[in-house]
Amino acid sequence: MNVMSAILKPYGILKTYIDGEKEKAVEAGRTVRQMMVDLGIPPEIVALVLVNDEPKPKDYILQDGDIVKLLAVIGGG
């Protein structure tokens, strides 16, 4: 059985949730929000979700081959 997957590319502080890696294969067929929770990324710190360079809601269901970029809320201080 072929497992469908998408590629997660977190930016900035979000990289720390995948051990500083540039990208990670994640399971397709789930929402962006479910993927974030599974990885321990608090959804409320993600300001922007881009799927294949298009803005998407956190309830978007990942498709096989999607490239998902997550950008964090920019913190001051």
Stockholm file with secondary structure:
# STOCKHOLM 1.0

chainA/1-77         MNVMSAILKPYGILKTYIDGEKEKAVEAGRTVRQMMVDLGIPPEIVALVLVNDEPKPKDYILQDGDIVKLLAVIGGG
#=GR chainA/1-77 SS CCCCEEEEEECGGGGGGGTTCSCEEEESSSBHHHHHHHHTCCGGGEEEEEETTEECCTTCBCCTTCEEEEEECCCCC
#=GC SS_cons        CCCCEEEEEECGGGGGGGTTCSCEEEESSSBHHHHHHHHTCCGGGEEEEEETTEECCTTCBCCTTCEEEEEECCCCC
//
